[in-house]
């Protein structure tokens, strides 16, 4: 009865779930672009960009931005640049650049010859800074980072001017040139914009444009020892590239007045910044800083760990680019922050894999089953469809013999009410094979554990159907023991137990909510022999178990599968219940 109580409890929990709106919000960005095109703004051009910082691997949140920027450009016959905002050499690596390009291509997008870097514009940004200094709009400041924060004020109190704010232009030009020449130690001086220390937007209170950082850059080497801040480089990079629609997430909304101020002071091309709500996904961390922490502390095996929300992790787990693109389209683009149920992402994956994945039989926790009345030396070749959703995928032959493996959880010696699987005296259907009835049970003398089942089969039920109209309610998957392949299967679950693991109390560690059952390793699984040629990246549906992908750790003599997702689809049931109401 324990199973029934568990299922009832799960059902109650599902009823209590917050049901998100399944209708995507209108894409207000399309409306802006269409208005601009109607008014022939920017000579009818649509030019977007995807501007990642190469300081980590891309995650599912970046996928939304990738699909949006490249998708809008394609929709309006425009262009989309890939630009790396590489202004912080301490955190950036070539590895990240390579992974970002691989992820974008895998998702199905191409930037053609438009691969740019903020570092391409270091000389131009420096000249722009000189222009502002000469105009009395920027100055060299000797305050420390802590002092700058102290002088900035708060959201309710104005800041106060730096004692170096009124340095003469000639002195600022000289100090800035010497900063560039490497005369001063790290952190000793910065270049700041001269705007308004009492401004209601703290981003406008004389923000830092350059800091001294004697670190080697992955592209420019040791040529520079002053590096532009993100706020200084971002808007000007958009302008240099002629970006018409600079699409950002909402956290940059308060920075837009600063970007506008820089552009206006320099008198250069003005891109239009448009902000949208970033993707928040339940049971998922989206902070690159925290994801890096998980990697560096060995909590996960790497950026491509199948439990990670990174695109490389999702790819290794078995997600398809089509399912991710469909998910990004379905959630739409909104102006207000919200959290999307991860069940929708999994639903999009199941929709795609259900059409594409070949069906296979794999027993995860094998229990030996002997058919007493089946000939010892006989092996039959039975016909099995590859995908009932696509008859064009054809069929395959699977061997059947006297000794099989079935799932241990498909047998109960003392079954509960409404148990339709194997039990003493019970008859079930073996998929694509025969009806079998359990007639005996063999146990381990020491532990009492069931180690073997003895059954009889009905030869008149070949193919799994009875000519006499006899019906059975239970259908089991199985593999023939002599021909089966040994396999390792990794069962993955959510990495966190908390629906919003990024929201923690002050002083609380987000790792408190790590799921200790996020990975279960099964090393003695048995697979049908048709999986012998399975290659890394191949995706399958294991009957009654879920969707699985061959892991890169796999080899011809050692099969390793990752569970991509189970067959259970919470989102489909939510949509069905909504239609009824």
C-alpha positions as CSV (number, residue, x, y, z in Angstrom):
1,X,0.0,0.0,0.0
2,X,3.0,2.2,0.3
3,X,3.2,2.8,-3.4
4,X,-0.4,3.8,-3.6
5,X,0.0,6.3,-0.8
6,X,3.1,7.7,-2.5
7,X,1.2,8.1,-5.8
8,X,-1.7,9.8,-4.0
9,X,0.7,12.2,-2.3
10,X,2.3,13.1,-5.6
11,X,-1.1,13.7,-7.1
12,X,-2.0,16.1,-4.3
13,X,1.3,17.9,-4.7
14,X,0.7,18.4,-8.4
15,X,-2.7,19.9,-7.7
16,X,-1.1,22.4,-5.3
17,X,1.4,23.5,-8.0
18,X,1.2,27.1,-9.2
19,X,0.0,26.7,-12.8
20,X,1.8,29.2,-15.0
21,X,0.1,30.9,-17.9
22,X,0.7,28.7,-21.0
23,X,0.0,31.6,-23.4
24,X,3.3,33.4,-24.3
25,X,3.2,37.1,-23.7
26,X,3.2,39.3,-26.8
27,X,6.6,40.0,-28.2
28,X,6.8,43.8,-27.7
29,X,10.3,43.8,-29.3
30,X,8.8,42.8,-32.6
31,X,6.3,45.6,-32.3
32,X,9.2,48.1,-31.8
33,X,11.1,46.8,-34.8
34,X,8.1,46.8,-37.0
35,X,7.3,50.4,-36.0
36,X,10.9,51.4,-36.8
37,X,10.8,49.6,-40.2
38,X,7.5,51.4,-41.0
39,X,9.1,54.7,-40.2
40,X,12.3,53.8,-42.2
41,X,14.4,54.3,-39.1
42,X,18.1,53.3,-39.6
43,X,17.3,53.2,-43.4
44,X,15.2,50.1,-42.8
45,X,18.1,48.1,-41.2
46,X,17.7,45.5,-38.5
47,X,21.0,44.7,-36.9
48,X,21.2,42.9,-33.6
49,X,24.1,41.3,-31.6
50,X,24.6,38.6,-29.0
51,X,27.3,40.0,-26.6
52,X,28.5,37.3,-24.1
53,X,31.3,37.8,-21.7
54,X,33.8,34.9,-22.1
55,X,34.0,34.3,-18.4
56,X,32.0,31.0,-18.2
57,X,29.9,28.6,-20.2
58,X,26.5,29.7,-21.6
59,X,23.4,28.4,-19.9
60,X,19.7,28.1,-20.8
61,X,19.1,31.7,-20.0
62,X,21.6,32.7,-22.6
63,X,19.8,30.4,-25.1
64,X,16.8,32.7,-24.8
65,X,18.9,35.7,-25.7
66,X,20.6,33.8,-28.6
67,X,17.3,32.7,-30.0
68,X,15.9,36.2,-29.6
69,X,18.7,38.1,-31.2
70,X,19.5,35.7,-34.1
71,X,15.8,34.9,-34.6
72,X,14.8,38.5,-34.9
73,X,17.6,39.3,-37.3
74,X,16.6,36.3,-39.5
75,X,12.9,37.2,-39.3
76,X,13.5,40.7,-40.6
77,X,16.2,39.8,-43.0
78,X,18.8,41.6,-40.9
79,X,22.1,40.8,-39.4
80,X,23.2,39.5,-36.0
81,X,26.8,39.9,-34.7
82,X,28.6,37.7,-32.2
83,X,30.6,40.0,-30.0
84,X,32.6,39.0,-27.0
85,X,32.6,41.7,-24.3
86,X,36.1,40.7,-23.2
87,X,37.1,43.7,-21.0
88,X,38.1,41.7,-17.9
89,X,41.2,39.6,-18.6
90,X,41.3,38.1,-15.1
91,X,38.1,36.1,-15.6
92,X,38.2,35.4,-19.3
93,X,39.6,32.3,-21.1
94,X,40.0,31.1,-24.6
95,X,38.2,27.9,-23.4
96,X,35.1,30.0,-22.8
97,X,35.3,31.6,-26.2
98,X,35.4,28.2,-27.9
99,X,32.6,26.8,-25.9
100,X,30.3,29.8,-26.6
101,X,30.8,29.5,-30.4
102,X,30.2,25.7,-30.2
103,X,27.0,26.3,-28.3
104,X,25.6,28.9,-30.7
105,X,26.3,26.7,-33.7
106,X,24.7,23.7,-32.0
107,X,21.6,25.7,-31.4
108,X,21.4,26.3,-35.1
109,X,22.6,29.9,-35.6
110,X,25.4,31.3,-37.6
111,X,27.1,34.7,-37.3
112,X,28.9,34.2,-40.6
113,X,31.9,36.6,-40.8
114,X,30.6,38.9,-38.0
115,X,32.7,37.7,-35.1
116,X,33.8,40.7,-33.0
117,X,35.4,41.5,-29.7
118,X,35.3,44.5,-27.4
119,X,39.1,44.2,-27.5
120,X,38.9,45.0,-31.2
121,X,37.9,48.5,-30.1
122,X,40.4,49.2,-27.3
123,X,42.2,51.8,-29.3
124,X,39.0,53.5,-30.4
125,X,37.6,53.4,-26.8
126,X,40.9,55.0,-25.6
127,X,40.5,57.8,-28.1
128,X,36.9,58.3,-27.0
129,X,38.1,58.6,-23.4
130,X,40.6,61.3,-24.5
131,X,37.8,63.1,-26.2
132,X,35.7,63.2,-23.0
133,X,38.7,64.3,-20.9
134,X,39.4,67.2,-23.3
135,X,35.7,68.2,-23.1
136,X,36.0,68.3,-19.3
137,X,33.6,65.2,-19.0
138,X,36.1,62.7,-17.5
139,X,38.8,62.9,-14.9
140,X,41.5,60.7,-13.2
141,X,40.5,59.8,-9.6
142,X,42.9,58.6,-6.9
143,X,40.2,57.4,-4.5
144,X,40.4,53.7,-3.6
145,X,37.5,51.3,-4.6
146,X,36.2,51.4,-1.1
147,X,36.3,55.2,-1.0
148,X,34.5,55.5,-4.3
149,X,31.7,53.3,-2.9
150,X,31.6,55.5,0.2
151,X,31.4,58.7,-1.8
152,X,28.7,57.4,-4.1
153,X,26.0,57.7,-1.5
154,X,22.9,55.5,-1.4
155,X,19.5,55.2,-3.1
156,X,18.1,57.7,-0.7
157,X,21.2,59.9,-0.1
158,X,23.2,61.8,-2.7
159,X,26.9,61.2,-3.2
160,X,29.7,63.7,-2.8
161,X,32.3,64.9,-5.2
162,X,35.7,63.3,-5.3
163,X,38.5,65.7,-4.2
164,X,40.1,65.0,-7.6
165,X,37.0,65.8,-9.6
166,X,38.2,69.3,-10.6
167,X,41.7,68.4,-11.8
168,X,42.7,70.5,-14.8
169,X,42.3,68.8,-18.2
170,X,46.0,68.8,-18.9
171,X,46.7,67.0,-15.7
172,X,44.0,64.4,-16.4
173,X,45.4,63.8,-19.9
174,X,48.9,63.4,-18.5
175,X,47.8,61.0,-15.7
176,X,45.7,59.0,-18.1
177,X,48.5,58.6,-20.5
178,X,50.8,57.5,-17.6
179,X,48.1,55.0,-16.5
180,X,48.2,53.5,-20.0
181,X,52.0,53.4,-19.9
182,X,51.9,51.3,-16.7
183,X,53.5,53.8,-14.3
184,X,51.0,53.3,-11.5
185,X,50.1,50.1,-9.5
186,X,46.9,48.2,-9.8
187,X,43.9,50.0,-8.2
188,X,45.8,53.2,-7.5
189,X,43.9,55.3,-10.0
190,X,40.8,55.1,-12.2
191,X,39.3,57.2,-15.0
192,X,35.8,58.4,-14.1
193,X,33.0,60.2,-16.1
194,X,32.1,63.6,-14.7
195,X,28.3,63.6,-14.6
196,X,26.4,64.3,-11.3
197,X,27.1,62.9,-7.9
198,X,23.6,63.8,-6.7
199,X,21.8,62.1,-9.6
200,X,18.8,59.9,-8.6
201,X,20.3,57.0,-10.6
202,X,23.5,55.9,-8.8
203,X,24.9,54.6,-12.2
204,X,25.2,58.3,-13.2
205,X,27.3,59.3,-10.2
206,X,30.6,59.6,-11.9
207,X,31.0,56.0,-12.9
208,X,34.4,54.4,-13.5
209,X,35.4,54.1,-17.1
210,X,38.9,52.6,-16.8
211,X,40.8,50.8,-14.1
212,X,44.5,49.8,-13.9
213,X,44.9,46.0,-14.2
214,X,48.3,44.6,-15.1
215,X,47.0,41.3,-16.5
216,X,47.6,39.5,-19.7
217,X,44.6,39.5,-22.1
218,X,43.7,36.4,-24.1
219,X,43.8,38.4,-27.4
220,X,45.9,41.6,-26.8
221,X,48.5,40.0,-24.5
222,X,50.3,42.6,-22.4
223,X,49.7,45.6,-24.7
224,X,47.2,47.1,-22.3
225,X,47.4,47.6,-18.5
226,X,44.2,49.7,-18.3
227,X,40.9,48.1,-19.2
228,X,37.5,49.5,-19.9
229,X,34.6,48.8,-17.6
230,X,31.6,47.0,-19.1
231,X,29.5,50.1,-18.8
232,X,32.0,52.2,-20.8
233,X,32.7,49.6,-23.5
234,X,29.3,48.2,-24.1
235,X,27.3,51.1,-25.7
236,X,30.3,52.3,-27.8
237,X,30.9,48.8,-29.1
238,X,27.2,48.7,-30.3
239,X,27.7,52.1,-31.9
240,X,30.9,51.1,-33.7
241,X,29.1,48.0,-35.2
242,X,26.0,50.0,-36.2
243,X,23.7,47.9,-34.0
244,X,20.2,49.2,-34.5
245,X,18.5,47.3,-31.7
246,X,20.6,46.6,-28.6
247,X,18.5,43.9,-26.8
248,X,19.5,43.5,-23.1
249,X,18.0,42.0,-20.0
250,X,16.2,44.1,-17.4
251,X,19.1,44.5,-15.1
252,X,20.6,46.9,-17.7
253,X,17.5,49.2,-17.7
254,X,19.0,51.5,-15.0
255,X,22.3,51.6,-17.0
256,X,20.6,52.9,-20.2
257,X,20.7,56.6,-19.2
258,X,24.5,56.2,-18.7
259,X,24.9,54.5,-22.1
260,X,22.8,57.3,-23.7
261,X,24.9,59.9,-21.9
262,X,28.2,58.5,-23.3
263,X,26.8,58.3,-26.8
264,X,25.4,61.8,-26.7
265,X,28.6,63.3,-25.4
266,X,30.7,61.6,-28.1
267,X,28.2,62.5,-30.8
268,X,28.3,59.0,-32.4
269,X,25.7,56.6,-33.8
270,X,23.0,55.9,-31.3
271,X,21.8,52.3,-30.9
272,X,18.3,51.7,-29.4
273,X,18.5,49.7,-26.2
274,X,15.5,47.5,-25.4
275,X,15.2,45.5,-22.2
276,X,13.4,42.3,-21.6
277,X,13.0,39.9,-18.7
278,X,15.7,37.3,-18.4
279,X,14.8,33.7,-18.0
280,X,14.3,32.3,-14.5
281,X,13.8,28.6,-14.3
282,X,12.5,26.6,-11.3
283,X,15.0,24.4,-9.4
284,X,17.8,26.0,-11.4
285,X,20.7,28.4,-10.6
286,X,21.4,30.9,-13.4
287,X,24.3,32.8,-11.8
288,X,27.6,32.2,-13.7
289,X,29.4,33.0,-10.5
290,X,27.6,30.3,-8.6
291,X,27.8,27.8,-11.5
292,X,31.6,28.4,-11.5
293,X,31.6,27.7,-7.8
294,X,29.9,24.4,-8.3
295,X,32.6,23.5,-10.9
296,X,35.6,24.7,-8.9
297,X,34.5,23.0,-5.7
298,X,34.0,19.7,-7.5
299,X,30.2,19.5,-6.7
300,X,29.7,18.7,-10.4
301,X,32.1,17.1,-12.8
302,X,32.5,20.2,-15.0
303,X,30.6,22.8,-17.0
304,X,29.1,20.0,-19.1
305,X,27.8,18.0,-16.2
306,X,24.3,16.8,-17.3
307,X,22.9,18.3,-14.1
308,X,24.1,21.8,-15.0
309,X,21.8,24.3,-16.9
310,X,24.6,25.1,-19.3
311,X,24.0,24.5,-22.9
312,X,26.9,22.0,-23.0
313,X,25.4,20.2,-20.0
314,X,22.0,20.0,-21.6
315,X,23.6,18.8,-24.8
316,X,25.4,16.1,-23.0
317,X,22.3,15.1,-21.1
318,X,20.5,14.6,-24.5
319,X,18.5,17.7,-25.1
320,X,18.0,18.7,-28.7
321,X,18.5,22.2,-30.1
322,X,15.0,22.0,-31.6
323,X,13.5,21.5,-28.1
324,X,15.4,24.4,-26.6
325,X,14.4,26.7,-29.5
326,X,10.8,25.7,-29.2
327,X,10.9,26.3,-25.4
328,X,12.4,29.8,-25.9
329,X,9.7,30.6,-28.4
330,X,6.9,29.3,-26.2
331,X,7.9,31.3,-23.1
332,X,7.9,34.4,-25.2
333,X,9.4,37.8,-24.3
334,X,8.1,39.9,-21.4
335,X,9.0,43.1,-19.6
336,X,8.3,41.6,-16.1
337,X,10.5,39.1,-14.2
338,X,8.9,35.7,-13.6
339,X,9.9,32.1,-13.1
340,X,9.1,29.4,-15.7
341,X,8.4,25.9,-14.5
342,X,11.1,23.6,-15.6
343,X,8.3,21.1,-16.4
344,X,7.7,23.2,-19.6
345,X,11.3,22.8,-20.7
346,X,11.1,19.0,-20.2
347,X,7.7,18.9,-22.0
348,X,9.3,20.6,-25.1
349,X,12.0,18.0,-25.0
350,X,9.6,15.1,-24.7
351,X,7.5,16.5,-27.6
352,X,10.6,16.5,-29.8
353,X,12.1,13.2,-28.7
354,X,8.8,11.3,-28.9
355,X,8.9,11.9,-32.7
356,X,12.6,11.2,-33.2
357,X,13.9,8.7,-30.6
358,X,14.2,5.1,-31.5
359,X,12.6,2.7,-29.0
360,X,14.9,0.2,-27.2
361,X,14.6,-2.2,-24.3
362,X,17.0,-1.8,-21.4
363,X,16.6,-3.3,-18.0
364,X,18.0,-1.0,-15.3
365,X,17.8,-3.3,-12.3
366,X,17.9,-6.8,-13.6
367,X,16.1,-9.8,-12.2
368,X,16.7,-13.1,-13.9
369,X,13.7,-14.8,-15.3
370,X,13.7,-18.4,-16.6
371,X,11.0,-19.8,-18.8
372,X,10.8,-23.4,-17.8
373,X,8.8,-24.7,-20.8
374,X,10.9,-22.9,-23.4
375,X,13.5,-25.0,-25.3
376,X,17.0,-24.6,-23.8
377,X,18.9,-24.0,-27.1
378,X,16.2,-22.0,-28.9
379,X,16.7,-18.4,-29.8
380,X,13.9,-16.6,-31.7
381,X,14.1,-13.3,-33.7
382,X,11.1,-11.2,-32.8
383,X,9.9,-8.1,-34.7
384,X,9.8,-4.8,-32.8
385,X,8.8,-1.4,-34.1
386,X,11.4,1.4,-33.9
387,X,9.0,4.3,-33.3
388,X,5.2,4.0,-33.3
389,X,5.1,7.8,-34.0
390,X,7.0,7.3,-37.2
391,X,6.4,4.1,-39.2
392,X,9.1,5.3,-41.6
393,X,11.7,4.4,-39.0
394,X,10.9,0.8,-39.6
395,X,11.5,-2.1,-37.3
396,X,14.3,-4.2,-35.8
397,X,14.9,-7.8,-34.7
398,X,15.3,-8.7,-31.0
399,X,16.4,-12.1,-29.7
400,X,14.2,-14.1,-27.3
401,X,15.5,-17.1,-25.3
402,X,14.8,-19.2,-22.3
403,X,16.6,-16.9,-19.9
404,X,15.6,-13.2,-19.7
405,X,16.1,-10.2,-17.5
406,X,13.2,-8.1,-16.3
407,X,13.0,-5.1,-14.0
408,X,13.3,-6.0,-10.3
409,X,10.6,-3.5,-9.5
410,X,8.2,-5.3,-11.8
411,X,7.9,-8.2,-9.4
412,X,6.2,-8.3,-6.0
413,X,6.0,-11.5,-4.0
414,X,3.2,-10.0,-1.9
415,X,1.6,-7.6,-4.4
416,X,-0.7,-4.7,-3.3
417,X,-4.2,-4.2,-4.6
418,X,-4.4,-3.3,-8.3
419,X,-0.9,-4.6,-9.0
420,X,-0.8,-5.6,-12.7
421,X,2.8,-6.7,-13.0
422,X,4.5,-10.0,-12.1
423,X,3.7,-11.9,-8.9
424,X,3.3,-15.5,-8.0
425,X,0.6,-17.0,-10.1
426,X,0.1,-13.8,-12.1
427,X,0.3,-13.6,-15.9
428,X,1.7,-10.6,-17.9
429,X,2.6,-9.7,-21.4
430,X,6.3,-9.4,-22.5
431,X,6.5,-6.6,-25.0
432,X,6.7,-7.9,-28.6
433,X,7.0,-11.5,-27.2
434,X,4.6,-13.8,-25.2
435,X,2.4,-14.1,-22.2
436,X,4.3,-15.5,-19.2
437,X,3.0,-16.7,-15.8
438,X,5.2,-16.8,-12.6
439,X,5.2,-20.3,-11.1
440,X,8.1,-20.2,-8.7
441,X,10.5,-17.8,-6.9
442,X,14.1,-18.5,-6.0
443,X,15.6,-16.6,-3.0
444,X,19.1,-16.1,-1.6
445,X,19.6,-18.5,1.3
446,X,21.5,-15.8,3.4
447,X,19.5,-12.6,2.7
448,X,16.1,-13.9,1.6
449,X,16.3,-11.6,-1.5
450,X,14.6,-12.8,-4.6
451,X,17.3,-13.7,-7.2
452,X,15.4,-15.6,-9.9
453,X,11.8,-16.1,-11.2
454,X,10.6,-19.2,-12.9
455,X,7.8,-18.8,-15.4
456,X,5.9,-20.7,-18.1
457,X,5.0,-19.1,-21.5
458,X,2.1,-19.6,-23.8
459,X,3.5,-20.3,-27.3
460,X,0.1,-19.3,-28.9
461,X,0.6,-15.6,-27.7
462,X,3.6,-14.9,-30.0
463,X,3.9,-11.1,-30.6
464,X,2.3,-10.5,-27.2
465,X,-1.3,-11.2,-28.2
466,X,-3.7,-14.0,-27.4
467,X,-5.9,-15.6,-30.1
468,X,-8.5,-16.8,-27.5
469,X,-9.3,-13.3,-26.3
470,X,-7.5,-13.7,-23.0
471,X,-6.5,-10.3,-21.7
472,X,-3.7,-9.2,-19.3
473,X,-3.3,-5.8,-17.9
474,X,0.5,-5.7,-17.4
475,X,3.1,-5.3,-20.1
476,X,6.8,-5.6,-19.2
477,X,10.0,-4.8,-21.1
478,X,12.8,-7.4,-21.0
479,X,16.0,-8.5,-22.6
480,X,17.4,-11.9,-23.6
481,X,20.1,-12.7,-21.1
482,X,22.7,-14.4,-23.4
483,X,22.7,-11.7,-26.0
484,X,22.2,-8.7,-23.7
485,X,24.9,-6.0,-23.3
486,X,26.1,-4.7,-20.0
487,X,25.6,-1.0,-19.6
488,X,26.1,1.8,-17.1
489,X,23.1,4.2,-16.7
490,X,23.2,7.5,-14.9
491,X,19.9,8.7,-13.6
492,X,19.8,12.5,-13.2
493,X,17.4,14.6,-11.3
494,X,17.2,18.3,-10.4
495,X,20.4,19.6,-8.9
496,X,18.5,21.5,-6.2
497,X,15.6,20.6,-4.0
498,X,14.4,24.2,-3.6
499,X,12.2,25.6,-6.4
500,X,14.1,29.0,-6.2
501,X,17.6,28.0,-5.1
502,X,19.0,31.4,-6.1
503,X,16.8,33.1,-3.5
504,X,18.4,32.5,-0.1
505,X,18.3,34.3,3.2
506,X,21.2,36.6,4.2
507,X,24.1,34.5,5.4
508,X,22.6,31.3,3.9
509,X,24.5,29.2,1.5
510,X,22.7,28.3,-1.7
511,X,24.5,24.9,-1.7
512,X,22.4,24.0,1.4
513,X,19.7,23.1,-1.1
514,X,21.8,20.7,-3.3
515,X,19.9,17.5,-4.0
516,X,21.8,14.5,-2.6
517,X,19.8,12.3,-5.1
518,X,20.6,14.4,-8.2
519,X,22.6,11.4,-9.6
520,X,22.0,7.7,-9.2
521,X,24.6,5.4,-10.8
522,X,23.5,2.0,-12.1
523,X,26.4,-0.2,-13.2
524,X,24.8,-3.6,-13.9
525,X,22.1,-2.7,-16.4
526,X,21.3,-5.0,-19.4
527,X,20.6,-3.7,-22.9
528,X,19.2,-5.3,-26.0
529,X,22.0,-6.1,-28.5
530,X,20.8,-3.5,-31.1
531,X,22.5,-0.9,-28.9
532,X,25.9,-2.3,-29.6
533,X,26.7,0.4,-32.2
534,X,25.4,3.3,-30.2
535,X,27.5,6.4,-30.4
536,X,27.9,9.4,-28.1
537,X,25.1,11.8,-28.6
538,X,22.6,9.1,-29.9
539,X,19.2,9.4,-28.2
540,X,16.7,6.7,-27.5
541,X,13.5,6.0,-25.6
542,X,14.0,3.1,-23.2
543,X,10.6,1.5,-23.0
544,X,8.8,2.4,-19.8
545,X,11.9,4.2,-18.5
546,X,12.3,7.5,-20.3
547,X,14.6,9.1,-22.8
548,X,18.3,8.4,-22.7
549,X,21.4,9.7,-24.4
550,X,24.8,8.0,-25.0
551,X,27.4,9.8,-22.9
552,X,30.8,10.8,-24.3
553,X,32.3,8.5,-21.6
554,X,30.9,5.6,-23.6
555,X,33.0,3.3,-25.9
556,X,32.2,0.3,-28.1
557,X,33.0,-2.1,-25.2
558,X,31.5,0.0,-22.4
559,X,28.1,1.6,-22.9
560,X,27.2,4.6,-20.8
561,X,23.8,6.3,-20.9
562,X,22.5,9.4,-19.3
563,X,18.8,9.7,-18.5
564,X,17.6,12.8,-20.4
565,X,14.2,12.9,-18.9
566,X,11.5,10.5,-17.6
567,X,8.3,9.7,-19.5
568,X,6.2,11.4,-16.9
569,X,5.1,14.7,-18.2
570,X,3.7,17.1,-15.6
571,X,3.3,20.0,-18.0
572,X,1.2,17.9,-20.4
573,X,-1.2,17.1,-17.6
574,X,-1.3,20.8,-16.5
575,X,-2.2,21.8,-20.1
576,X,-4.9,19.1,-20.3
577,X,-6.4,20.3,-17.0
578,X,-6.5,23.9,-18.2
579,X,-8.3,22.9,-21.4
580,X,-11.0,21.2,-19.3
581,X,-11.6,24.4,-17.3
